[in-house]
Amino acid sequence: MPNAPRLRTAAVTATVVLLSALLAGCSDDSKDEDLSAQKLDWKDCPAPSAAEGGGDAPSPLPNGGQWQCATLKAPLDWAEPKGDTIGIALIRAKASGDASKRIGSLVFNFGGPGGSGVTTLPSFGEDYAKLRTRYDLVSFDPRGVGRSAPVKCESDQQLDAYFQQDGTPDDAGESAELLDNTKEFNAACEKNSKKVVPHVRTTDAARDMDLMRQVLGDDKLYYFGISYGTELGGVYAHLFPKKVGRAVFDAVVDPTQDSEQGSLGQAEGFQLALDNFAEDCTSKTTDCPVGDTAQDVKDRIAKLLKDLDSKPIPGVFPRQLTQTAATNGIAQALYSKDFWPYLTEGLEQAYDGDGKVLMALSDSMNGRSENGEYSNITAANIAINCADDKPRYSPAYVQQKLPEFRAASPLFGDFLAWGMISCTDWAVAGAADHPDVSAPGAAPILVVGNTGDPATPYEGAKKMVDALGKGVGVELTYKGQGHGAYDSKNKCVQTAVNGYLLDGKVPAAGTVCS
């Protein structure tokens, strides 16, 4: 969260191996090839690459089937569709039901930007078993991410230092150091990924999805977008309104905001989630171990972070838990109510001088595995955001805005304000102030907002509905906690979403689930 643009959902792996993979991912063998006619070579999935986060190959499906992986060939530059190509990594689970009732492929994007769909979809496979009865479940690593021509910036060792830096400078010297570190990181991205970074805009990924739709054999794109995936879906709908099939947007990005407004909205959203965590902890029948009242919980957290600014405590050996890492860890735990017990445990330990749990949460947000390798989620997140977002902010401008951010969130305001300098001196100009998602003539899109969402505040759902245009966006409200609604397992939400995707039943606009 600190020192990065908006984390619309939910860091960076190493050295020559990834650079070699990146360069090998671009070829010029398609100059006379119709890419929409290519045939995908589906095979059992390998273990995730380091850039995807590492780990084991996906487990067999509950019915004994296997996850399958393939690579889609796409233009590096959509302005030159007959030029060099890159590979887009795909994963699928074939439909489990009656073949005569199969609708097509349901394409997922889980957000970020920068998250690997190839590694994420299997981890949620059981949640989508109902949808799999009539769809092949498909996801992908968007360009710049994971196995799809990954953006590479700094080494694992450099990233350990990057994520330990002071993300909330208190004086001119600390401010200059933060800016220097940002420029150094951005220069490394340009040096190591020069060929790819100009071509990772959301519009490029949307065009990849339409090519994917054609190669998968579908007349329309059936789509489930979560967090940043809602922005990607909105951009797709704008570019290809007549190709939109049944689509669901969950945890909705406000498409009307520029990057500053988005950061300010996240400050308010994470503060709301922290308020809700504190209220929940202190309202239980047993004593809350991290505070006597909700305000006491927040005051103790604020004191912890202030103390860590000058005196870090032991974290995951040999690293120390700094103020930046602790704030990251707290933010990560607020993405889901299921993580609140880990936050309570992490705070208890930190008050006793042990920062392991909060640092483990921070590592999870930054894409750091236990062996010290980073996925490329932060590199891709910054590259995509900076390619999309036109504004560039200076430290002086951030200083002017600090009071507004602090008013939005005493705890997270400074971090999200200073994160706005992440695109300073980025090698590629940003495309626009905010994405265009107007989609006149598109099929209905179900837009699901969660009132307690920290990362994509609830108000964004209504803004998305309005921006899509009359007769397109259909809003559904979930009165809950955490980032997103469908995976909360709320029966009302899942019934509405499944009803639309499986049977084409559009719920009444304004439906509320609680």
C-alpha positions in Angstrom: 0.0 0.0 0.0 2.6 2.6 0.9 4.7 3.9 -2.0 2.5 2.4 -4.7 -0.5 3.7 -6.6 -4.0 2.7 -5.7 -4.2 -1.0 -4.7 -7.4 -1.8 -6.4 -7.6 -5.2 -5.0 -5.2 -6.8 -3.4 5.8 -6.4 -5.4 8.7 -8.2 -7.6 10.8 -11.1 -8.5 14.2 -11.4 -9.6 17.0 -11.3 -11.9 18.1 -12.7 -15.2 15.6 -15.5 -15.4 12.6 -13.2 -15.6 14.4 -10.8 -17.9 15.2 -13.7 -20.2 11.6 -14.9 -20.1 10.5 -11.3 -20.9 12.7 -11.0 -23.9 11.8 -14.6 -25.1 8.2 -13.7 -24.8 8.3 -11.3 -27.7 8.7 -12.7 -31.2 8.0 -11.6 -34.7 6.7 -14.9 -36.1 3.1 -13.7 -36.6 3.4 -11.0 -39.2 1.2 -12.8 -41.6 -0.8 -14.8 -39.1 -4.5 -14.3 -38.2 -4.2 -14.4 -34.4 -8.0 -14.8 -34.0 -7.7 -18.2 -35.8 -5.0 -19.6 -33.6 -5.6 -22.9 -31.8 -4.8 -23.1 -28.1 -2.6 -26.1 -26.9 -4.2 -26.9 -23.5 -2.0 -29.0 -21.2 -1.8 -29.8 -17.5 -0.6 -26.7 -15.6 3.0 -26.3 -14.4 3.8 -25.0 -11.0 3.5 -21.2 -10.9 6.5 -19.2 -12.0 8.3 -16.9 -9.5 6.6 -13.9 -11.1 3.3 -15.6 -10.4 4.2 -16.1 -6.8 5.7 -19.6 -6.9 4.2 -22.7 -5.2 2.8 -26.0 -6.4 0.8 -26.8 -9.5 -2.9 -26.5 -9.0 -4.6 -29.5 -7.3 -7.0 -31.7 -9.3 -10.6 -30.5 -9.5 -13.2 -32.0 -7.1 -14.6 -34.3 -9.8 -11.2 -35.6 -10.7 -10.6 -33.3 -13.6 -7.5 -31.2 -14.1 -6.8 -27.5 -14.5 -5.4 -26.9 -17.9 -3.1 -24.1 -19.1 -2.3 -22.6 -22.5 -0.7 -19.6 -24.0 -2.5 -17.1 -26.2 -0.4 -15.2 -28.8 -1.3 -11.5 -28.8 0.2 -8.4 -30.5 2.8 -6.6 -28.3 1.5 -3.3 -29.8 -2.2 -3.3 -30.7 -1.4 -0.3 -33.0 0.7 -2.8 -35.0 -1.4 -6.0 -34.9 0.9 -7.8 -37.4 4.0 -6.9 -35.5 5.8 -8.6 -32.6 3.8 -10.8 -30.3 3.7 -11.7 -26.6 2.2 -14.7 -24.8 -0.8 -14.4 -22.6 -0.9 -17.2 -20.0 -4.4 -18.8 -19.6 -5.9 -21.4 -17.3 -9.3 -23.2 -17.5 -11.5 -25.7 -15.8 -13.8 -27.3 -18.3 -17.6 -27.2 -17.6 -18.7 -30.0 -15.4 -22.4 -30.2 -16.5 -24.4 -31.4 -19.4 -22.5 -30.4 -22.6 -25.8 -29.4 -24.3 -26.3 -26.8 -21.6 -22.9 -25.3 -21.7 -23.0 -21.5 -22.3 -19.4 -20.8 -23.1 -16.3 -19.6 -21.3 -16.6 -17.4 -18.2 -13.5 -15.2 -18.1 -12.3 -13.9 -14.6 -10.1 -11.0 -13.7 -9.4 -10.8 -10.0 -7.9 -7.4 -9.9 -4.7 -5.7 -8.8 -3.8 -4.5 -11.3 -1.0 -7.0 -11.3 -2.7 -10.1 -9.9 -2.1 -13.5 -11.6 -5.4 -15.0 -12.6 -3.6 -18.3 -13.4 -2.7 -18.7 -9.8 -5.8 -17.1 -8.3 -8.6 -19.0 -10.1 -7.7 -22.4 -8.7 -7.6 -21.1 -5.1 -11.3 -20.0 -5.5 -12.3 -22.9 -7.7 -14.8 -24.4 -5.2 -16.5 -21.0 -4.8 -17.4 -21.1 -8.5 -18.5 -24.7 -8.7 -22.1 -23.7 -9.5 -21.0 -21.5 -12.3 -18.8 -24.3 -13.7 -21.9 -26.4 -14.4 -22.5 -24.3 -17.5 -19.2 -22.5 -18.2 -15.6 -23.3 -18.7 -14.0 -21.2 -16.0 -11.1 -19.2 -17.5 -8.6 -16.7 -16.2 -5.3 -15.3 -17.3 -2.3 -13.3 -16.4 -2.8 -9.9 -18.1 0.0 -8.5 -20.1 2.9 -7.4 -17.8 1.8 -9.9 -15.1 3.1 -13.3 -14.1 3.8 -15.4 -17.2 2.5 -12.8 -19.7 5.6 -10.8 -20.6 6.1 -9.8 -16.9 7.3 -6.3 -16.0 10.5 -6.7 -14.0 12.0 -3.9 -12.0 14.2 -4.5 -8.9 15.8 -7.6 -7.5 14.4 -9.4 -4.4 17.2 -7.9 -2.3 16.4 -4.4 -3.5 12.7 -5.0 -2.9 13.3 -6.0 0.7 14.9 -2.5 1.1 12.2 -0.8 -1.0 9.4 -2.1 1.2 11.2 -1.2 4.4 11.7 2.5 3.5 9.9 5.2 5.3 6.7 5.8 3.4 5.6 8.9 5.4 8.5 11.4 5.4 8.6 13.8 8.3 11.1 16.3 6.9 12.8 17.5 3.6 15.6 14.9 3.9 13.2 12.0 4.2 11.0 13.4 1.5 14.0 13.6 -0.9 15.1 10.0 0.0 11.6 8.7 -0.8 11.5 10.5 -4.1 15.0 9.2 -5.0 14.0 5.6 -4.1 10.9 6.0 -6.3 12.9 7.3 -9.2 15.4 4.5 -8.8 12.7 1.9 -8.8 11.0 3.4 -11.9 14.4 3.6 -13.7 14.9 -0.1 -13.0 11.5 -0.9 -14.6 12.5 1.1 -17.7 15.9 -0.6 -17.9 14.6 -4.2 -17.4 11.3 -4.0 -19.2 11.7 -1.3 -21.8 10.0 -3.2 -24.5 6.8 -4.0 -22.5 6.0 -1.0 -20.3 4.6 1.1 -23.1 2.0 -1.6 -23.9 0.4 -2.5 -20.5 -2.5 -0.1 -20.5 -5.9 -1.4 -19.5 -7.1 -0.7 -23.1 -4.4 -3.2 -24.3 -5.6 -5.8 -21.8 -9.2 -5.3 -23.0 -8.2 -5.9 -26.6 -6.4 -9.1 -25.4 -9.7 -10.2 -23.9 -11.6 -9.7 -27.1 -8.9 -11.8 -28.9 -9.3 -14.3 -26.1 -13.1 -14.4 -26.7 -12.7 -15.1 -30.3 -10.1 -17.9 -29.8 -12.2 -19.5 -27.1 -15.0 -19.7 -29.7 -17.5 -17.3 -28.1 -19.7 -14.8 -29.9 -20.0 -12.7 -26.7 -17.6 -12.2 -23.7 -19.0 -13.7 -20.5 -17.1 -12.0 -17.8 -16.6 -11.8 -14.0 -14.5 -8.9 -12.9 -13.4 -8.2 -9.4 -11.9 -4.9 -8.1 -9.6 -3.6 -10.8 -11.3 -6.3 -12.9 -14.4 -4.1 -12.9 -12.4 -1.3 -14.5 -11.0 -3.7 -17.1 -14.5 -4.9 -17.8 -15.8 -1.4 -18.1 -13.1 -0.5 -20.6 -13.9 -3.7 -22.6 -17.6 -2.7 -22.6 -16.7 0.7 -23.9 -14.5 -0.6 -26.7 -16.7 -3.6 -27.6 -20.3 -2.9 -26.4 -21.9 -5.3 -28.8 -19.6 -8.1 -27.7 -20.7 -8.0 -24.0 -22.5 -11.1 -22.9 -23.5 -11.7 -19.3 -21.1 -9.7 -17.1 -20.7 -9.1 -13.4 -18.6 -6.4 -11.7 -17.9 -7.0 -8.0 -15.9 -4.7 -5.7 -16.3 -1.8 -8.1 -13.7 0.8 -9.0 -15.1 4.3 -9.4 -14.4 5.1 -13.1 -15.0 8.8 -12.6 -12.0 9.4 -10.3 -8.5 10.4 -11.1 -5.6 8.8 -9.2 -5.7 11.4 -6.5 -9.4 11.0 -5.9 -9.0 7.2 -5.9 -6.3 7.4 -3.3 -8.4 9.7 -1.1 -11.3 7.3 -1.5 -9.2 4.4 -0.4 -8.0 6.4 2.7 -11.7 6.8 3.6 -12.4 3.1 2.8 -9.6 1.7 4.9 -10.4 4.0 7.8 -14.0 2.8 7.6 -12.8 -0.8 7.7 -10.5 -0.1 10.6 -13.4 1.5 12.5 -15.6 -1.5 11.8 -12.8 -3.9 13.0 -12.4 -1.9 16.2 -16.1 -1.8 16.9 -16.4 -5.5 16.2 -13.6 -6.4 18.5 -14.8 -4.3 21.4 -18.4 -5.3 21.1 -17.8 -9.0 21.7 -18.8 -10.5 25.0 -15.2 -11.3 25.9 -12.6 -8.6 26.4 -11.0 -7.2 23.2 -7.3 -8.0 23.6 -6.1 -4.9 21.7 -8.2 -2.1 23.3 -11.0 -1.4 25.8 -13.1 0.8 23.4 -13.1 1.2 19.6 -11.3 4.5 20.0 -8.8 2.9 22.3 -8.0 0.3 19.7 -7.3 2.9 17.1 -5.3 5.1 19.5 -3.1 2.1 20.4 -2.5 1.3 16.8 -1.6 4.9 16.1 0.9 4.9 18.9 2.4 1.6 17.7 3.0 3.1 14.3 4.5 6.3 15.7 6.9 4.2 17.8 7.9 2.0 14.9 8.8 5.1 12.9 11.8 5.6 15.1 12.3 2.2 16.6 11.3 -0.9 14.5 10.9 -4.2 16.3 11.9 -7.8 15.2 9.8 -9.0 12.3 10.5 -12.0 10.1 14.2 -12.6 10.6 16.5 -10.9 9.7 14.1 -8.1 8.8 12.6 -5.5 11.2 8.9 -4.5 11.4 9.0 -0.9 10.3 6.2 1.6 10.4 5.7 1.0 6.6 5.6 -2.8 6.9 3.2 -2.6 9.9 0.8 -0.3 8.0 0.9 -2.6 5.0 0.1 -5.6 7.2 -2.8 -3.8 8.9 -4.2 -2.8 5.5 -3.9 -6.4 4.2 -5.9 -7.7 7.1 -8.7 -5.3 6.4 -9.4 -6.7 3.0 -11.5 -9.5 4.5 -13.3 -10.0 7.8 -11.9 -13.5 7.8 -8.4 -11.8 8.4 -9.5 -9.8 11.4 -8.4 -12.5 13.9 -4.9 -12.4 12.3 -4.9 -8.6 12.8 -5.9 -9.0 16.4 -3.1 -11.6 16.9 -0.6 -9.5 15.0 -1.3 -6.4 17.1 -1.2 -8.3 20.4 2.3 -9.6 19.4 3.5 -6.3 18.2 2.6 -4.6 21.5 4.8 -7.2 23.1 7.7 -6.5 20.7 7.1 -9.3 18.2 6.3 -8.2 14.6 6.2 -11.6 12.8 2.4 -11.7 12.1 2.1 -8.1 10.9 5.2 -8.6 8.7 3.8 -11.8 7.3 0.6 -9.9 6.4 2.7 -7.2 4.8 4.7 -9.8 2.8 1.4 -11.2 1.5 0.3 -7.8 0.2 3.7 -7.3 -1.4 3.9 -10.7 -3.0 6.9 -12.0 -1.0 7.1 -15.7 -0.5 8.6 -17.4 2.5 11.8 -18.1 0.6 12.3 -14.4 0.0 11.3 -14.3 -3.7 8.8 -11.7 -4.8 6.1 -12.1 -7.4 5.9 -9.2 -9.9 2.6 -7.9 -8.5 4.1 -4.5 -7.4 6.0 -4.0 -10.6 3.0 -4.8 -12.7 0.7 -2.7 -10.5 2.8 0.4 -10.8 3.5 -0.1 -14.6 -0.2 -0.5 -15.4 -1.4 2.3 -13.1 1.3 4.7 -14.4 0.5 3.8 -18.0 -3.3 4.4 -17.4 -3.2 7.4 -15.1 -2.3 10.8 -16.7 -1.6 12.9 -13.5 1.9 13.1 -12.1 2.3 14.5 -8.6 5.3 16.2 -6.9 6.3 16.0 -3.2 5.3 19.7 -2.8 1.8 18.9 -4.1 1.5 15.9 -1.7 2.5 18.2 1.2 -0.4 20.5 0.3 -2.8 17.6 0.3 -1.7 16.0 3.5 -4.4 17.7 5.7 -7.2 16.5 3.4 -5.8 12.9 3.5 -5.3 13.0 7.2 -8.9 14.1 7.7 -10.0 11.1 5.6 -7.9 8.7 7.6 -5.6 9.6 10.5 -4.0 6.2 10.1 -3.7 5.6 6.4 -3.9 9.2 5.0 -0.2 10.0 5.0 0.7 6.7 3.3 -1.8 7.0 0.5 -1.0 10.6 -0.1 2.7 9.9 -0.4 1.9 6.9 -2.7 0.8 9.4 -5.3 4.4 10.1 -6.2 4.9 6.6 -7.5 4.5 7.6 -11.2 7.0 10.5 -10.9 9.5 10.2 -13.8 7.7 7.1 -15.2 9.0 6.4 -18.7 5.5 6.2 -20.3 3.0 9.0 -20.3 -0.3 8.2 -18.6 -3.3 7.7 -21.0 -6.1 9.7 -19.3 -7.4 11.2 -16.0 -9.8 8.3 -15.7 -11.1 5.4 -17.8 -13.9 5.7 -20.3 -16.5 3.0 -19.6 -19.5 4.4 -21.4 -21.1 1.4 -23.2 -24.3 2.4 -25.0 -26.0 -0.6 -26.4 -24.2 -3.2 -24.3 -26.1 -6.0 -22.6 -26.9 -5.6 -18.9 -24.0 -5.6 -16.5 -24.6 -6.6 -12.9 -22.7 -4.1 -10.6 -22.2 -5.3 -7.0 -21.2 -2.9 -4.3 -20.2 -3.7 -0.7 -21.0 -1.1 1.9 -17.9 -2.0 4.0 -15.4 -2.4 1.2 -12.0 -0.8 2.1 -10.2 -0.9 -1.2 -13.1 0.0 -3.6 -15.5 2.1 -1.6 -19.2 1.4 -2.0 -20.0 4.7 -3.7 -18.0 3.5 -6.8 -20.7 1.1 -7.7 -23.3 3.8 -8.4 -20.7 5.8 -10.3 -20.0 2.8 -12.5 -23.7 2.2 -13.1 -24.1 5.9 -14.2 -21.0 5.9 -16.3 -21.9 2.7 -18.2 -25.0 4.4 -19.3 -28.7 4.0 -19.3 -30.0 0.5 -19.5 -26.6 -1.1 -19.0 -25.5 -1.1 -15.4 -27.8 -2.8 -12.8 -26.8 -2.1 -9.2 -26.9 -4.6 -6.4 -25.9 -3.7 -2.8 -24.3 -6.0 -0.2 -24.4 -4.7 3.4 -21.2 -6.5 4.5 -17.5 -6.2 5.3 -14.4 -6.8 3.3 -13.3 -6.4 -0.3 -16.0 -7.8 -2.7 -19.3 -9.5 -2.1 -19.6 -12.8 -4.0 -16.8 -14.6 -2.1 -18.3 -13.5 1.2 -20.6 -16.5 0.5 -23.7 -14.4 1.2 -26.5 -16.5 -0.2 -28.5 -13.5 -1.5 -25.5 -12.1 -3.5 -24.6 -15.5 -4.9 -28.2 -16.3 -5.9 -28.5 -13.0 -7.8 -25.1 -13.4 -9.5 -25.6 -17.1 -10.4 -29.1 -16.4 -11.6 -27.9 -13.8 -14.1 -24.8 -15.7 -15.3 -26.5 -19.1 -15.5 -30.0 -18.2 -16.5 -29.9 -14.6 -17.7 -32.2 -13.4 -14.9 -31.3 -9.8 -14.2 -32.1 -8.8 -10.6 -34.2 -5.7 -10.0 -32.1 -2.6 -9.9 -31.5 -1.5 -6.3 -31.7 -5.0 -4.8 -30.1 -5.1 -1.3 -28.5 -8.1 0.3 -27.5 -8.2 3.9 
